[in-house]
Amino acid sequence: MNFIENFYLQILKVFSDGVFGISLGNIFIILLSIIISLLIRSVVARVIVNKLKKLVSKTGNKIDDKLFEALLPPFRLLPIVIVFLIITLYFDIESTLGLYFQKINNTLSTIFVFWLIHQALIPFTNLFEKLERILTKGLVLWIIKSLKYLIIFLGIVAVLEVWGIKIGPVIAGLGLFGVAVALGAQDLFKNLISGVMILLEKRFQIGDVINVPGHTEGTVEHIGFRSTLIRKFDTTPITIPNYIFAEAPILNYTNRNYRRIYWTIGLEYNSTLDQIKTLTESISSFLKENENFMVDENYKSFVRIEKFNDSSIDILVICFTSTKDWDKYLKIKEELAIKIKENVEKIGLNFAFPSQSIYIEKTENS
């Protein structure tokens, strides 16, 4: 009989003591609560969220649609936060277990709040885009990224404070380490400062076509903290450290007003003066009358005899097209080339090509 009583008392002790001082009944309640929270999260994700999504889509406002999509991930964490809050209320706050659950609940609540703030920035980036009129697009992207990193940093600090870890002494302890790192990371800071200067000076922006002499030319796709990504015309991406842009002259093709045509046309030496004048006047009239070319006091066109070359009389043609678009520019160049060819044939001229004349002198003995 004593054996049975001892065995029964031992079983009760196991149930009461459990694991790490937590009774098996409390462990069962905790596990059940976690399972319920996961089930509630699933219900929220499938049923409630879908209904709310339908209501939001009916408003016709794109901002609230983006806000809803952005806030959806943190709101799925909300059922778990609520369940842990209930678990915290169930246990004695003075006990070790109750204290740990309170810290876990505070941690989850802190993560939920800062995650909510972080996600709320996503739909409001459209408001920051209005700053592009004053600042550059790259600088606006930097501001948005910096705000997101700042929120993440503050969230981490808040979580550490919940667990009693003071961030002040940690930062102070990292100060000396930071000085040592700074001495070995001069290139990193040099690139960072150069990147900021690129954005503030607006030397180029995302989407601009630039030429970095000695390195590459192409379209700017991204301006980062350390480097800039440029897509070459053959679609190959190349990453250039930002400090190079501070030391090298940058050709920004996108910022030019118009594209220029600079041609030299060679005519044969048997061309008469009247024929040459007729050709230059016809080309000049075409440039002034055609709206595809920009001709004014600031952007003048020139069609003049340039020089007498070895095998040709060279006519210089300089003008500006009224577009910066590469495709349209090629079409306008082709139109001008066809017009010049037609006029040359109409006037009776011929294009010159490299040639040599050989004179044989007769002697008395020959």
C-alpha positions as a Markdown table, in Angstrom:
| # | Residue | x | y | z |
|---|---|---|---|---|
| 1 | Met | 0.0 | 0.0 | 0.0 |
| 2 | Asn | 2.9 | 2.4 | 0.8 |
| 3 | Phe | 4.4 | 1.6 | -2.6 |
| 4 | Ile | 1.2 | 2.7 | -4.4 |
| 5 | Glu | 1.0 | 5.9 | -2.3 |
| 6 | Asn | 4.6 | 6.7 | -3.0 |
| 7 | Phe | 4.2 | 6.1 | -6.7 |
| 8 | Tyr | 1.1 | 8.3 | -6.7 |
| 9 | Leu | 2.8 | 11.1 | -4.8 |
| 10 | Gln | 5.8 | 10.9 | -7.2 |
| 11 | Ile | 3.5 | 11.3 | -10.2 |
| 12 | Leu | 1.8 | 14.3 | -8.6 |
| 13 | Lys | 5.2 | 15.7 | -7.9 |
| 14 | Val | 6.2 | 15.3 | -11.6 |
| 15 | Phe | 3.0 | 17.1 | -12.6 |
| 16 | Ser | 3.4 | 19.9 | -10.1 |
| 17 | Asp | 7.2 | 20.5 | -10.5 |
| 18 | Gly | 7.2 | 19.7 | -14.3 |
| 19 | Val | 10.2 | 21.1 | -16.2 |
| 20 | Phe | 12.3 | 24.0 | -14.7 |
| 21 | Gly | 9.7 | 24.5 | -12.0 |
| 22 | Ile | 6.8 | 24.8 | -14.4 |
| 23 | Ser | 4.0 | 22.3 | -13.9 |
| 24 | Leu | 2.9 | 20.1 | -16.7 |
| 25 | Gly | -0.5 | 21.7 | -16.5 |
| 26 | Asn | 1.0 | 25.1 | -17.1 |
| 27 | Ile | 3.1 | 23.8 | -19.9 |
| 28 | Phe | 0.0 | 22.3 | -21.5 |
| 29 | Ile | -1.8 | 25.6 | -21.2 |
| 30 | Ile | 1.1 | 27.5 | -22.7 |
| 31 | Leu | 1.3 | 25.1 | -25.7 |
| 32 | Leu | -2.4 | 25.2 | -26.1 |
| 33 | Ser | -2.3 | 29.0 | -26.1 |
| 34 | Ile | 0.4 | 29.1 | -28.7 |
| 35 | Ile | -1.5 | 26.6 | -31.0 |
| 36 | Ile | -4.7 | 28.7 | -30.6 |
| 37 | Ser | -2.7 | 31.9 | -31.5 |
| 38 | Leu | -1.4 | 30.2 | -34.6 |
| 39 | Leu | -4.9 | 29.1 | -35.5 |
| 40 | Ile | -6.3 | 32.6 | -34.9 |
| 41 | Arg | -3.5 | 34.0 | -37.1 |
| 42 | Ser | -4.5 | 31.6 | -39.8 |
| 43 | Val | -8.1 | 32.7 | -39.5 |
| 44 | Val | -7.2 | 36.4 | -39.6 |
| 45 | Ala | -5.0 | 35.8 | -42.7 |
| 46 | Arg | -7.7 | 33.9 | -44.6 |
| 47 | Val | -11.0 | 35.3 | -43.6 |
| 48 | Ile | -10.8 | 38.7 | -41.9 |
| 49 | Val | -8.0 | 40.0 | -44.1 |
| 50 | Asn | -9.8 | 39.0 | -47.3 |
| 51 | Lys | -12.9 | 40.8 | -46.2 |
| 52 | Leu | -11.0 | 43.9 | -45.3 |
| 53 | Lys | -9.2 | 43.7 | -48.6 |
| 54 | Lys | -12.5 | 43.8 | -50.5 |
| 55 | Leu | -13.7 | 46.8 | -48.5 |
| 56 | Val | -10.5 | 48.7 | -49.1 |
| 57 | Ser | -10.5 | 47.9 | -52.9 |
| 58 | Lys | -13.9 | 49.5 | -53.2 |
| 59 | Thr | -12.7 | 52.9 | -52.0 |
| 60 | Gly | -10.9 | 53.7 | -55.2 |
| 61 | Asn | -8.0 | 55.2 | -53.3 |
| 62 | Lys | -4.6 | 53.7 | -54.1 |
| 63 | Ile | -3.0 | 55.0 | -51.0 |
| 64 | Asp | -5.2 | 53.0 | -48.6 |
| 65 | Asp | -4.7 | 49.9 | -50.8 |
| 66 | Lys | -0.9 | 50.2 | -50.5 |
| 67 | Leu | -1.2 | 51.0 | -46.7 |
| 68 | Phe | -3.3 | 47.9 | -46.3 |
| 69 | Glu | -0.8 | 45.7 | -48.1 |
| 70 | Ala | 2.1 | 47.2 | -46.2 |
| 71 | Leu | 0.4 | 46.8 | -42.7 |
| 72 | Leu | -0.8 | 43.2 | -43.4 |
| 73 | Pro | 2.5 | 41.4 | -42.2 |
| 74 | Pro | 2.6 | 43.1 | -38.8 |
| 75 | Phe | -1.1 | 42.7 | -38.2 |
| 76 | Arg | -0.7 | 38.9 | -38.7 |
| 77 | Leu | 1.6 | 39.1 | -35.6 |
| 78 | Leu | -1.1 | 40.7 | -33.5 |
| 79 | Pro | -3.0 | 37.5 | -32.5 |
| 80 | Ile | 0.3 | 36.0 | -31.1 |
| 81 | Val | 0.9 | 39.3 | -29.2 |
| 82 | Ile | -2.6 | 39.1 | -27.7 |
| 83 | Val | -2.3 | 35.4 | -26.7 |
| 84 | Phe | 1.0 | 36.1 | -24.9 |
| 85 | Leu | -0.6 | 39.0 | -23.1 |
| 86 | Ile | -3.3 | 36.6 | -21.9 |
| 87 | Ile | -0.6 | 34.1 | -20.8 |
| 88 | Thr | 1.2 | 36.9 | -18.9 |
| 89 | Leu | -2.0 | 37.7 | -17.0 |
| 90 | Tyr | -2.5 | 34.0 | -16.1 |
| 91 | Phe | 0.9 | 33.7 | -14.3 |
| 92 | Asp | 1.9 | 35.5 | -11.2 |
| 93 | Ile | 4.0 | 38.5 | -12.2 |
| 94 | Glu | 6.2 | 38.1 | -9.1 |
| 95 | Ser | 7.2 | 34.6 | -10.2 |
| 96 | Thr | 10.2 | 34.0 | -12.4 |
| 97 | Leu | 8.0 | 32.5 | -15.1 |
| 98 | Gly | 5.6 | 35.4 | -15.0 |
| 99 | Leu | 8.5 | 37.8 | -15.3 |
| 100 | Tyr | 9.9 | 36.1 | -18.3 |
| 101 | Phe | 6.5 | 35.9 | -20.0 |
| 102 | Gln | 6.0 | 39.6 | -19.3 |
| 103 | Lys | 9.3 | 40.4 | -21.0 |
| 104 | Ile | 8.4 | 38.2 | -24.0 |
| 105 | Asn | 5.1 | 39.9 | -24.2 |
| 106 | Asn | 6.7 | 43.4 | -24.1 |
| 107 | Thr | 9.2 | 42.3 | -26.7 |
| 108 | Leu | 6.5 | 41.1 | -29.1 |
| 109 | Ser | 4.5 | 44.3 | -28.5 |
| 110 | Thr | 7.6 | 46.4 | -29.2 |
| 111 | Ile | 8.4 | 44.5 | -32.4 |
| 112 | Phe | 4.7 | 44.9 | -33.5 |
| 113 | Val | 4.7 | 48.7 | -32.9 |
| 114 | Phe | 8.1 | 49.4 | -34.7 |
| 115 | Trp | 7.2 | 46.9 | -37.5 |
| 116 | Leu | 4.0 | 48.8 | -38.0 |
| 117 | Ile | 5.8 | 52.1 | -38.2 |
| 118 | His | 8.4 | 50.7 | -40.6 |
| 119 | Gln | 5.7 | 49.3 | -42.9 |
| 120 | Ala | 3.6 | 52.5 | -42.8 |
| 121 | Leu | 6.5 | 54.3 | -44.5 |
| 122 | Ile | 6.1 | 52.2 | -47.7 |
| 123 | Pro | 2.8 | 53.7 | -49.0 |
| 124 | Phe | 3.8 | 57.2 | -48.0 |
| 125 | Thr | 6.9 | 57.1 | -50.2 |
| 126 | Asn | 4.7 | 58.8 | -52.8 |
| 127 | Leu | 4.7 | 61.9 | -50.6 |
| 128 | Phe | 8.5 | 61.9 | -50.6 |
| 129 | Glu | 8.6 | 61.7 | -54.3 |
| 130 | Lys | 7.3 | 65.3 | -54.4 |
| 131 | Leu | 10.7 | 66.3 | -53.0 |
| 132 | Glu | 12.3 | 65.1 | -56.2 |
| 133 | Arg | 11.5 | 68.6 | -57.6 |
| 134 | Ile | 13.8 | 70.1 | -55.0 |
| 135 | Leu | 16.2 | 67.2 | -54.4 |
| 136 | Thr | 17.3 | 64.4 | -56.6 |
| 137 | Lys | 15.6 | 61.0 | -56.9 |
| 138 | Gly | 18.7 | 59.3 | -55.4 |
| 139 | Leu | 18.8 | 61.6 | -52.4 |
| 140 | Val | 15.0 | 61.0 | -51.8 |
| 141 | Leu | 15.7 | 57.2 | -51.9 |
| 142 | Trp | 18.5 | 57.7 | -49.4 |
| 143 | Ile | 16.2 | 59.7 | -47.0 |
| 144 | Ile | 13.6 | 56.9 | -47.2 |
| 145 | Lys | 16.2 | 54.2 | -46.5 |
| 146 | Ser | 17.7 | 56.2 | -43.7 |
| 147 | Leu | 14.3 | 56.5 | -42.0 |
| 148 | Lys | 13.7 | 52.8 | -42.3 |
| 149 | Tyr | 17.2 | 52.0 | -40.8 |
| 150 | Leu | 16.5 | 54.5 | -38.0 |
| 151 | Ile | 13.2 | 52.8 | -37.1 |
| 152 | Ile | 14.9 | 49.4 | -37.1 |
| 153 | Phe | 17.7 | 50.7 | -34.9 |
| 154 | Leu | 15.2 | 52.3 | -32.5 |
| 155 | Gly | 13.2 | 49.1 | -32.4 |
| 156 | Ile | 16.4 | 47.1 | -31.5 |
| 157 | Val | 17.2 | 49.6 | -28.8 |
| 158 | Ala | 13.7 | 49.3 | -27.4 |
| 159 | Val | 13.9 | 45.5 | -27.3 |
| 160 | Leu | 17.2 | 45.6 | -25.6 |
| 161 | Glu | 15.8 | 47.9 | -23.0 |
| 162 | Val | 13.0 | 45.4 | -22.3 |
| 163 | Trp | 15.6 | 42.8 | -21.4 |
| 164 | Gly | 17.6 | 45.3 | -19.2 |
| 165 | Ile | 20.4 | 45.9 | -21.7 |
| 166 | Lys | 21.4 | 49.6 | -21.7 |
| 167 | Ile | 22.4 | 50.7 | -25.2 |
| 168 | Gly | 24.4 | 53.7 | -23.9 |
| 169 | Pro | 27.3 | 51.8 | -22.4 |
| 170 | Val | 27.3 | 49.5 | -25.4 |
| 171 | Ile | 27.7 | 52.4 | -27.8 |
| 172 | Ala | 30.4 | 53.9 | -25.5 |
| 173 | Gly | 32.2 | 50.7 | -25.5 |
| 174 | Leu | 32.1 | 50.5 | -29.3 |
| 175 | Gly | 33.5 | 54.0 | -29.5 |
| 176 | Leu | 37.1 | 53.0 | -29.4 |
| 177 | Phe | 36.4 | 50.1 | -31.7 |
| 178 | Gly | 34.8 | 52.5 | -34.1 |
| 179 | Val | 37.8 | 54.7 | -34.2 |
| 180 | Ala | 40.0 | 51.7 | -35.0 |
| 181 | Val | 37.6 | 50.6 | -37.7 |
| 182 | Ala | 37.4 | 54.2 | -39.1 |
| 183 | Leu | 41.2 | 54.2 | -39.6 |
| 184 | Gly | 41.0 | 51.1 | -41.6 |
| 185 | Ala | 37.9 | 52.1 | -43.5 |
| 186 | Gln | 39.0 | 55.4 | -45.0 |
| 187 | Asp | 37.9 | 54.3 | -48.5 |
| 188 | Leu | 34.5 | 53.5 | -47.2 |
| 189 | Phe | 34.0 | 56.9 | -45.7 |
| 190 | Lys | 35.5 | 58.5 | -48.8 |
| 191 | Asn | 33.0 | 56.7 | -51.0 |
| 192 | Leu | 30.1 | 57.7 | -48.7 |
| 193 | Ile | 31.0 | 61.4 | -48.7 |
| 194 | Ser | 31.5 | 61.3 | -52.5 |
| 195 | Gly | 28.1 | 59.7 | -52.9 |
| 196 | Val | 26.5 | 62.4 | -50.8 |
| 197 | Met | 28.2 | 65.1 | -52.9 |
| 198 | Ile | 27.0 | 63.5 | -56.1 |
| 199 | Leu | 23.4 | 63.7 | -54.9 |
| 200 | Leu | 23.7 | 67.2 | -53.5 |
| 201 | Glu | 25.5 | 68.7 | -56.5 |
| 202 | Lys | 23.1 | 66.8 | -58.9 |
| 203 | Arg | 26.0 | 65.9 | -61.1 |
| 204 | Phe | 23.9 | 63.0 | -62.4 |
| 205 | Gln | 20.8 | 61.1 | -61.3 |
| 206 | Ile | 19.3 | 57.7 | -61.6 |
| 207 | Gly | 18.4 | 57.2 | -65.3 |
| 208 | Asp | 21.0 | 59.6 | -66.7 |
| 209 | Val | 23.3 | 58.5 | -69.5 |
| 210 | Ile | 26.9 | 59.4 | -68.4 |
| 211 | Asn | 30.5 | 58.8 | -69.6 |
| 212 | Val | 33.2 | 58.3 | -67.0 |
| 213 | Pro | 36.5 | 58.8 | -68.9 |
| 214 | Gly | 38.8 | 55.9 | -68.5 |
| 215 | His | 36.1 | 53.7 | -66.9 |
| 216 | Thr | 32.8 | 53.3 | -68.7 |
| 217 | Glu | 29.7 | 54.9 | -70.1 |
| 218 | Gly | 26.1 | 53.9 | -69.8 |
| 219 | Thr | 22.9 | 54.5 | -67.8 |
| 220 | Val | 22.9 | 55.1 | -64.1 |
| 221 | Glu | 20.7 | 52.5 | -62.4 |
| 222 | His | 21.6 | 52.9 | -58.7 |
| 223 | Ile | 23.5 | 55.3 | -56.5 |
| 224 | Gly | 24.5 | 53.5 | -53.3 |
| 225 | Phe | 26.3 | 54.5 | -50.1 |
| 226 | Arg | 29.6 | 53.1 | -51.4 |
| 227 | Ser | 29.3 | 52.7 | -55.1 |
| 228 | Thr | 27.2 | 53.5 | -58.2 |
| 229 | Leu | 25.8 | 50.9 | -60.6 |
| 230 | Ile | 26.0 | 51.8 | -64.3 |
| 231 | Arg | 24.4 | 49.7 | -67.1 |
| 232 | Lys | 26.6 | 49.8 | -70.2 |
| 233 | Phe | 25.1 | 50.0 | -73.6 |
| 234 | Asp | 25.7 | 46.3 | -74.2 |
| 235 | Thr | 23.5 | 45.6 | -71.0 |
| 236 | Thr | 26.6 | 44.7 | -68.9 |
| 237 | Pro | 26.3 | 46.1 | -65.3 |
| 238 | Ile | 29.4 | 47.7 | -63.8 |
| 239 | Thr | 29.9 | 49.0 | -60.3 |
| 240 | Ile | 32.2 | 52.1 | -59.8 |
| 241 | Pro | 33.3 | 53.4 | -56.4 |
| 242 | Asn | 31.9 | 56.8 | -55.6 |
| 243 | Tyr | 35.2 | 58.5 | -55.0 |
| 244 | Ile | 36.0 | 58.1 | -58.7 |
| 245 | Phe | 33.2 | 60.5 | -59.5 |
| 246 | Ala | 34.8 | 63.1 | -57.2 |
| 247 | Glu | 38.1 | 63.0 | -59.0 |
| 248 | Ala | 37.1 | 62.4 | -62.7 |
| 249 | Pro | 35.3 | 64.7 | -65.1 |
| 250 | Ile | 31.8 | 63.3 | -65.8 |
| 251 | Leu | 30.1 | 63.7 | -69.1 |
| 252 | Asn | 26.3 | 63.8 | -68.5 |
| 253 | Tyr | 24.7 | 63.2 | -71.9 |
| 254 | Thr | 21.2 | 63.4 | -70.5 |
| 255 | Asn | 21.6 | 67.0 | -69.3 |
| 256 | Arg | 22.6 | 68.4 | -72.7 |
| 257 | Asn | 19.9 | 70.5 | -74.4 |
| 258 | Tyr | 20.2 | 69.1 | -77.9 |
| 259 | Arg | 22.2 | 66.6 | -79.9 |
| 260 | Arg | 24.8 | 68.0 | -82.4 |
| 261 | Ile | 25.6 | 66.9 | -85.9 |
| 262 | Tyr | 29.2 | 67.5 | -87.0 |
| 263 | Trp | 29.9 | 66.4 | -90.6 |
| 264 | Thr | 32.6 | 67.0 | -93.2 |
| 265 | Ile | 31.4 | 66.5 | -96.8 |
| 266 | Gly | 34.1 | 66.1 | -99.4 |
| 267 | Leu | 33.4 | 67.3 | -103.0 |
| 268 | Glu | 35.5 | 66.7 | -106.0 |
| 269 | Tyr | 38.0 | 69.5 | -107.2 |
| 270 | Asn | 36.2 | 69.8 | -110.5 |
| 271 | Ser | 33.2 | 71.3 | -108.6 |
| 272 | Thr | 32.5 | 74.9 | -109.7 |
| 273 | Leu | 32.1 | 77.8 | -107.2 |
| 274 | Asp | 28.5 | 78.3 | -108.2 |
| 275 | Gln | 27.7 | 74.7 | -107.6 |
| 276 | Ile | 29.3 | 74.7 | -104.1 |
| 277 | Lys | 27.4 | 78.0 | -103.2 |
| 278 | Thr | 24.1 | 76.4 | -104.4 |
| 279 | Leu | 24.7 | 73.3 | -102.3 |
| 280 | Thr | 25.6 | 75.2 | -99.1 |
| 281 | Glu | 22.7 | 77.6 | -99.5 |
| 282 | Ser | 20.2 | 74.7 | -100.0 |
| 283 | Ile | 21.5 | 72.8 | -96.9 |
| 284 | Ser | 21.3 | 76.0 | -94.8 |
| 285 | Ser | 17.8 | 76.7 | -95.9 |
| 286 | Phe | 16.8 | 73.1 | -95.1 |
| 287 | Leu | 18.2 | 73.4 | -91.6 |
| 288 | Lys | 16.4 | 76.7 | -90.9 |
| 289 | Glu | 13.0 | 75.6 | -92.3 |
| 290 | Asn | 12.9 | 72.1 | -90.8 |
| 291 | Glu | 11.5 | 71.9 | -87.3 |
| 292 | Asn | 13.7 | 69.0 | -86.5 |
| 293 | Phe | 16.7 | 71.3 | -86.2 |
| 294 | Met | 17.3 | 74.0 | -83.6 |
| 295 | Val | 18.6 | 77.2 | -85.2 |
| 296 | Asp | 18.7 | 80.4 | -83.2 |
| 297 | Glu | 21.1 | 82.9 | -81.7 |
| 298 | Asn | 22.3 | 80.3 | -79.1 |
| 299 | Tyr | 22.4 | 77.3 | -81.4 |
| 300 | Lys | 23.6 | 78.4 | -84.8 |
| 301 | Ser | 24.0 | 76.2 | -87.8 |
| 302 | Phe | 27.1 | 76.4 | -90.1 |
| 303 | Val | 27.4 | 75.2 | -93.7 |
| 304 | Arg | 30.7 | 76.5 | -95.0 |
| 305 | Ile | 33.8 | 75.6 | -97.0 |
| 306 | Glu | 36.2 | 74.4 | -94.4 |
| 307 | Lys | 39.4 | 73.6 | -96.2 |
| 308 | Phe | 41.1 | 72.2 | -99.3 |
| 309 | Asn | 42.0 | 68.7 | -98.5 |
| 310 | Asp | 44.4 | 66.4 | -100.4 |
| 311 | Ser | 41.7 | 65.0 | -102.7 |
| 312 | Ser | 38.6 | 67.0 | -101.9 |
| 313 | Ile | 37.0 | 70.4 | -101.1 |
| 314 | Asp | 35.6 | 69.9 | -97.6 |
| 315 | Ile | 32.3 | 71.4 | -96.6 |
| 316 | Leu | 31.7 | 71.7 | -92.9 |
| 317 | Val | 28.1 | 71.0 | -91.6 |
| 318 | Ile | 27.4 | 71.8 | -88.0 |
| 319 | Cys | 23.8 | 71.9 | -86.6 |
| 320 | Phe | 21.7 | 70.9 | -83.6 |
| 321 | Thr | 18.7 | 68.5 | -83.6 |
| 322 | Ser | 15.6 | 69.6 | -81.7 |
| 323 | Thr | 15.6 | 66.3 | -79.7 |
| 324 | Lys | 17.8 | 64.5 | -77.2 |
| 325 | Asp | 16.2 | 61.1 | -77.9 |
| 326 | Trp | 18.7 | 58.7 | -79.6 |
| 327 | Asp | 16.1 | 57.0 | -81.9 |
| 328 | Lys | 14.7 | 60.3 | -83.1 |
| 329 | Tyr | 18.2 | 61.7 | -83.5 |
| 330 | Leu | 19.2 | 58.9 | -85.8 |
| 331 | Lys | 16.1 | 59.4 | -87.9 |
| 332 | Ile | 16.8 | 63.2 | -88.3 |
| 333 | Lys | 20.4 | 62.5 | -89.2 |
| 334 | Glu | 19.2 | 60.0 | -91.9 |
| 335 | Glu | 16.8 | 62.6 | -93.2 |
| 336 | Leu | 19.6 | 65.2 | -93.5 |
| 337 | Ala | 21.9 | 62.7 | -95.2 |
| 338 | Ile | 19.3 | 61.9 | -97.7 |
| 339 | Lys | 18.6 | 65.6 | -98.4 |
| 340 | Ile | 22.3 | 66.3 | -98.9 |
| 341 | Lys | 22.7 | 63.3 | -101.3 |
| 342 | Glu | 19.7 | 64.5 | -103.3 |
| 343 | Asn | 21.0 | 68.1 | -103.6 |
| 344 | Val | 24.5 | 66.9 | -104.6 |
| 345 | Glu | 23.0 | 64.7 | -107.4 |
| 346 | Lys | 20.6 | 67.5 | -108.4 |
| 347 | Ile | 23.3 | 70.1 | -108.7 |
| 348 | Gly | 25.6 | 67.8 | -110.6 |
| 349 | Leu | 28.3 | 67.4 | -108.0 |
| 350 | Asn | 30.1 | 64.3 | -106.9 |
| 351 | Phe | 31.4 | 63.2 | -103.6 |
| 352 | Ala | 35.2 | 62.9 | -103.4 |
| 353 | Phe | 37.2 | 59.9 | -102.3 |
| 354 | Pro | 40.9 | 59.5 | -101.6 |
| 355 | Ser | 42.7 | 59.4 | -104.9 |
| 356 | Gln | 46.1 | 60.2 | -106.4 |
| 357 | Ser | 47.2 | 61.6 | -109.8 |
| 358 | Ile | 50.4 | 60.4 | -111.3 |
| 359 | Tyr | 52.2 | 62.5 | -113.9 |
| 360 | Ile | 54.8 | 61.0 | -116.2 |
| 361 | Glu | 57.4 | 63.4 | -117.6 |
| 362 | Lys | 58.7 | 62.8 | -121.1 |
| 363 | Thr | 62.4 | 63.2 | -121.6 |
| 364 | Glu | 64.3 | 63.9 | -124.9 |
| 365 | Asn | 65.8 | 60.4 | -125.0 |
| 366 | Ser | 62.4 | 58.7 | -124.5 |
